[in-house]
Amino acid sequence: MNPSIARISKGVQRRWLQAQNNRKIASLAADIERQAPESNSCGPVAFFNASSRLAWMSQNAAFTLISSWALCLAGTPVVHFVCHAGMTRCQLGTNRLNADEPPPCVVCMAQSKHLYPAAKTAWFDFKLDSELEHAIRGFSLAELMAFEWQGLPLGELVLPSLRWALRRHHLLENPDTLYFFRQYLLSAWNVAVEFTRFLNDRQPQGVVVFNGIAFPEAVARRLAQLRGLWVVTHEVGLQPFTAYFTHGQATAYPIDIPPGYRLTEAQNERLNRYLTERMKGNFTMAGIRFWPEMAGLSAEFLKKAAGFKQIVPVFTNVIFDTSQSHANVIFPHMFAWLDEVATLIRNHPKTLFVIRAHPDEERPGKAADESVAGWVEKNRISELPNVVFVNSSEYLSSYELIQRSKFVLVYNSTIGLEASILGVPVLCGGKARFTQIPTVFLPGSAEEFHQIAEKMIKANQIEVPTEFQQNARTFLYYQLYKTSLPFGHLLEADITPGFVRFKNDVHWQDFQASESDSIAALVDGILHNGSFLLPNGDD
């Protein structure tokens, strides 16, 4: 088929599927409105998700909808705080290559109207605060980062979103960056003003927001907490079509694993089956498959490695990822850690260091502006004889590499957890989800990192605490089968990667707590301070 015709055909199909999904949402919403029992006397639960989608329905947009419908059917009133062009710039609506391009508010608002056709909503517009605009005019980048307004640390709250939108950690002090920063601050303050009015008017008992890091939801979360309200955040889970809900911050992934918890034989077998598929590259994250194939180690690589005493892989992250704000406790950022790794590389010429860029670094439409590949080139790291650099587009098997390694260096990548499961020593440069329990070596400072790394490189044998491997298996099992609430019975993949739609055979009854453990865990977690854990995760 002619490529132009194929694109037109796919576009028509996408719009038809979206229209079909919107009709499905309208039908479900109307049925749930009719079937919902009379609301109890408690205040409503407020929902706010302005940052997980624009025109289509993302997984997190679906999770917002599913949880709100579940509460309605449980007899709890719900109200959605919805953006009606209420920000001059937003995280997803920022074109980093064109500062003058406004966000696509028209299509976003149209989709919001489809998502909440029968729900109680409070829409907010943008109103410029001229006093604030004057106050930040002419500010430097450092001044904007530290900026506070009427007791609210706006600079701190918008910074993760700006880094994500501009695809870099180190922001450039240029007119475009300063413009975006000012617009984010003005938009965040407008959210603060409007959300405060919303809280005063609706008096919700609590708030459910998307991830709590994107700046609109981060502002809402902070304001709700200042009032003593409970706040629940959510993100995509580790398995396809799964959600992670928490009373903490979803991107930090807090998990409370009971002391002494041990996997049963059946649970270990279940985890082994998952790991077998993952190590073939058969997995997705947030609907995206990173590895279309997984290549083994080449004869050329093995020949080079044979000339060295030992192999140490270095696994990196995407620098603008929202998890990074939680990771930066030992080093100020990942590149500072890589600078320390570069020192180790130069000090140990008999060790082969394999630096691997994260596969998401070059994802179309989300490519990093500040990348590990750029760091390697700038510092001429790949010119060192004891370095192999694996770019994000190379599908080399990390697992085969790990099994040939003396130990593994990671910042906060999940591959560190998997390496520990494989019985290989792991040294972290950043705080990771899995460092909540002893699974890897986690130093307390940059100096201690250097000392431990030097010791591990020079040691004939590295002594690893026996609990690391078992704890790593337990943590991964919890992530997969206890905390990841599955909604694959309600959702299916859309034609656009990363987006979803409701299945045709889904009915209003499917959102009742009695119909699935996932819905039951949602309702109990939101309304009764429950754990959001699956009761059948121990099967």
N, C-alpha and C positions, 0 to 999 in steps of 0.2 A: 504494500500500500504506500502511496505517496506520503512522505513525512508530514506535509502540511495537512493533508486530508486526515491522517491518523491523529494529529493534534486536535483538529476540529472535532473529530468523532469522539475523542476522549473527553474533550471539554463539554460536549453535549451530554455525554453519558454521566459526567460528574454532576452537572446541573440537574439532570433528571433524578439521579440518586439522592441529591441533596433535597430536592423538592419532595421526593417520596419520604425521606426521613423527617422532614418538617411536618408533613401530614401525619406521620406516625406519632410524633411528639404531641401535636395538637389533639389527636384522638386520645392518647394516653392521659394527657393533662386533664381533658374534659371528664374522662371516666373517673380519675382520681379525685377531682373536685366533687363529683357527685357522690362517690362512695366513701369519702373521708368522714369519719365520725365527728360529732360535735366537738369542737376544740375544748380542751381543758382550760382552767382559769389562769394558767401560767402565761407569762409573756411569750411572744413569738421567738423563734430561733431565726437569726439573721444570717443570710448567705451573701457572700461577696466573692466574685471571681471575674475580674476584668482582664486578666493577664494570660490566660491559657489558650486563647484562640481569637481569631478575627472572623473570617467568613464561614469556616466549617466547624463541625463539632469535634473537638479534641477529646481525648480520654478524660482529662480532668474536667472539661465542661460537662461531659456525661456523668462523671462521678458527683459533681455538684447537683445535677438534676436528680439523679437516682437517690441520693441521700435526702434531698428536700422532699421528694415524693414519699419516701419511706416514713419520714416524720409526719407528714400530712395524714397518712393512713394509720399512724399510731396515735392520732388525736392531738397532735401538737401544731399550733399555727406556725406558718413560715412566711417570711418576707424577704424578698431579694433586693439588695442595693445594686442598682444597675447603671452603668455609665451611658450617658446620652451626650456624647462629645464633651465629656467632662474634663478632658485633659488635652492640652495643646500638643503634647507628645506622650506616648506610652511605650512600654517595653517592646511589644510586638509591632507597633505601628511606627517605629523609628527606621527611617532609611539612612543608614550611616554614611552612604555615599552621596546623599543629597539632603542637606540640612533644611532646605526650603520645602521639601515635600511633606505635606501634612499627613497624619495617619488616616487610614481608610474608614473614617467614622460611619459613613453611610451604610456600607455593607456590614460593618460590625453591629450597628444598631438594628439593622434588619434581622440579623441572625439572633440577636438578643430577644427580639419580639417573637421569633419563632420558638425560642427555648422556653420562654415564660408566658405562654399565651393565656393561661387561666390563673396564673399565680398572682399573689399580691406583690407588687413591685413599687420601689421608690427610685425614680430616675433622677440622676443629678447632672446638671449642666456645668459649664465652665464660667466662672466669674473672675475676672482679673483683679487681683489685689494690687493696686497701683503702689501702695506703700511698700509692699514686699518687693515688687519689681524695681522700685527705685533703690531699695536697700542693697540689692545684690548686683546692681549695675556697676561694671568695672571691677568686680571681684576677680582675684586670681583663682587658679585651680585649687590651690591649697586652702584658700579662704572658703571656697564653695564646699569643699569636702568637710570642713569643720563647722559649717554654718548651722546655727540653731535659730529658731523663730518661735517666740512665745512659749519657750520651754520644750519645744519639739525638735529633736536632732535631725532636721530634714536632710542635711548633707549625708549623714551616716545611713539614713533610711533609703535614699535613692541611689547610693553609690553601687550596690550590687547589680541593680537593673541597668545602670548606665554602662557598667563594664560588660554586662551580657550583651546589650544592644550594640556596643562598639566593638565587641569581640576581642577585648584586650583588658589586661589588668592595669598596666601602666598607661594612664590616659595622657594624651598629647595636649600640651597647652597651646591650642590653636583656636581660631575663631569658631570653628564648627563645634568642637568639644565644649567650649565655654557656653555657646548658644544652647546646645542640647542640655547641659547641666542646669542652666537657668530655667529652661522650659520644664525640666523634670521637677525642679524645686517649686515653681509656680503651680504645676499640676498636682504635686503631692500636697501642697498647702490647700488647694481647692478641695481635694479629697478629704483632707482633715476637717475643713470647715463644714462641708456637706455631710460627712459621716457623723460629726458631732451633732448636727441638726437632726439627722436621722435617728441617732441614739436617743436624743431628747424626746422626739416625737413618738417613736415606736416602743421604747423601753424594752428591748429584747432581753431574754434571760441569758443568752449567750450568742456567740458568733462562730460561723464556719467559713473559713477562707481558703483559697488556693495557696499553698506552700508557705506563705508568710514572709517570703524574701522579696518577691516582686513588689515594687514600691507602693502601688495602691493598696495592696493587701497588707503590706508591712505597716503602713500608716494606720489602717483600720485595726489591725491586731494590737498595735501599741495603745491606741486610744481606748479600745475595749478593756485591755488589761489595766490601764490606769483607773478605770471605773470599777475594777474588781470583778468584771465579767469573765466567765470561762471562754476560752477560744480553742477551737479545733482547727488544725490545718491538714491538708491532704496533698498527696503527690501520687504519681504512678508507682505501682509495685514492681517487683522484680520479674514476675511472671506476666505473660500476655493477658491483657484485659483485667489486670488486678490493680487495686487501689490500696494505698497506705494512709490511714488516718491516725492522728495522734493528738494528745493534749499538749504536746511540746511543739517543736518546729520540725516539720516533715522532712526538710532537706538534711537535717542532722540525724534523722532516723533513730530516735531514742527507743531502745527495746529493754524491757525489764525481764530478764531471763532468771528464773528461780535458781538460787545456789544449789549446786549439785545435780542439776538437771542432766539427764543422760538419754541419748536416743535409744529406742528399742531396736531390735533386729529388723523389724519391718520398716521403721523409719530410716535406718541406715541403708537398706536396700532401695528405698524410694529416692534417697539423696544420691546414691550411686548411679541410678538410671539417669537422673538429671545431669550429673556431672559428665557422664559418658557422652550425652548429646551436646552439652555446652563445649566440651573439649574438641568436638568436631566442628564447632562454629555454628551449630544449629540453635540459635536463640535470637530473640529480639529484645530491644529496650524501648519502651514508649512507642511501640509499633514500628520501630526502625530496625532493620537487619543490617548489622555492620559488616558481616563477613559473608559474601556470596560464595566464598570458597575458603579453605584453610590449607595452606601449603606447608609441607614439612621443611626441615632444614636442608638446604642445598648442599651438594658435594663441595661447591666452592667455599661455603661457610665452614663446613666441617674441616676442610683442609686448612683454612686459616686458623680455626680454633685449636687445631692440633699443635700449633706452634706456641701455645700459651699454657701457663701452669693451671689456670682455672678461668671459669666464665662467671661473670656477674651481670645479669640483666638489670636494666634501669627502666621501670615503667612509669610513664608520665600521665598527666591529666590535661584536660582542656582548661586553660587558665581562667576563662571567664565563667566557667560552670558555677552554678549557685552553691554547690557543695564546698567551694574553695574558701568561703568566708568562715566555715567551721574548721577547715583543715589548718589554717595559718596560725598555729599556736607555738610551733618550734622555730620555724622560719617565717619571715614576714610574707613570703609568697613562694610559689613553686620555683620560680627562676632563681631565687636566692639559694634554694636547696640544690638546684642544678649547678650553680656556681661552686658549691661545696663538693658536689660529685665530680666536677671538672678537676678540682684539686686532687681528689683521690685518684682519678684517672692518670694525671701527670705524675703522681708519686709512685704509681705501681704499674710500670710498663710490662710486667710479666702476667698481668691479669687482663683478660679480654672483657671489655665493657660493651654490652649491647644495649644501645639506647633506643627505646621504642616509643614513637609518637602515638598518641591516642587515635583510634580510628575515626573519632568524631571531628578531628582537627580540620579535615578537608571536606566535610559533608557539604554538598551543594546547597547554597542558601544559608549556610551556617558556618562557613569557613572562618577560622581564626585569623584575626589581623595581627595578633601577637602569638607566635607559635613556637613550638619546640624546634621545628625545622628551621625557623628563622634564627633561634638561639644557637643552634648547631652551626649554621652558616656564619653568623656574626662572630662567633668565638673560634671558628675554624676547627671545631672539635673533631669532625670526621676526617681531618687530615692527620690526626694522631694515629700511629700504627696499631695501637691497642683498642681501637674503637670501631664498632660497626653500628651505623645508624640505619634504623628501619623506619621508613616513612609511613604515614598513616594509611597510604593507599596500597601498601604491601601486605599481602595476606599470609604472613608467616605464622606458624603455629607457636603461640606464646607458651603453650603447655609443654611441647617438646623441648623448647628452649629451657624452661624451668627445670625439667627433669635432668638436664645436663649441667646444671648450675651448682656452684658452691653455696651461694645464697642469693637472695633477690632484694633489690632496692626498689621501693615504691614511695610515692608521696602519699596519696590516700586512695589509690585505685583498688577496686574489688579484686583484681588479679592477685593482690597480696594475700587476701583471704584464701583464695584457691591454691596459691603456692603453699600456704601453711597446711592446707588439707592434704596436699601432695607430700608433706613431710619435709619440705625445704625451708631452711631458716629465712625469715623475712625481717628486714629493717625498714621501718617507716620514717619518712621525713615530715609527715603531717598527721594530724589527728584524722582518723577514718571512722566510718560507721562501726567497723568490727573491732576497733580498739577500746570499745566500752567494756570488754572483758579481755583477759589475757589470751591473745591469739598470735601476737607478733612481738618483736622487740620495738618498743616505743620510748625513745629517749626523752628526757625532760628539758633539753636545751640543744642549741646548735652545737655547742662544744661537746656535749655528751654524744651527740650523733657522730661527730668526727671520731671520738675516742672508740666508740663501739664499732664503727665501720673499719677503722684501722686494725682493731683487734680481730675482727672477723676475717679480714683479708689475709692477715699474717698467720692465723691459727691453722694448725694441721687438721683439726676437727672442731666443729662448732657445737657446743653443748646447747641443746634446745630444751626448755622445760617441757615435760611430758604432757602437760595439760594444753599446750598450744594447739596441737592438731585436733584433739577432741573438742576443745572450745570452738575452734574454727568451724568444725562440722555442725556443732549445735547452733552457732550463730547463723550460718547459712540456711540451715533447716528452718529456723524461726523466720528468717526473712522470706523464704519461699512459701512455707506452708502454714505459718501461724499468723503473721502480720499482713501478708498480701491477701486482701479480700478479693476473691474471684467474681467477676461479673460477665464471664464469657457466655453465660446462659441468657444474658440480656443483650450483649453487644457483639458486633462483628466488624471486621476491618472494612473501611471505606476504600474506594479506588485511589484516593489520595493517601500516600504513606503517612502513618502517624495519626490519622483521623478515623473516626468510628461512626457507626449508625446503629440504631436499634433493630433487632431482628424482627422479621415480619410476624412471627408467632408469639411475640411478647404481649401480655395483657396486664391490666392494672393489678390483678391479683398477685403478680410476680414481685411486686414491690412491698408486699406485706412481710412483716418479720417472721410470720409463721411459715413462709414459703421457702426461705433459704437461710443457711447459717450466716452468709455474708450480710444480708439485710438485718438479721437479728443482731449481729455484732455491731453494725452501724448504729442502730437505734439505741442499743444498750450503751455504747460508747459515748454517743452524743448526749443523750438525755439523762443517763444515770452514772456518768463518770466511769464507764466500763473500760476494759483494756483494749478493745478493738481486735482481740485475738480470736481466731477461728477455734471453736470447740472441737472440731474434727481434725485439727492439725496434728493430733497425736496418733491418728489411725495408721 
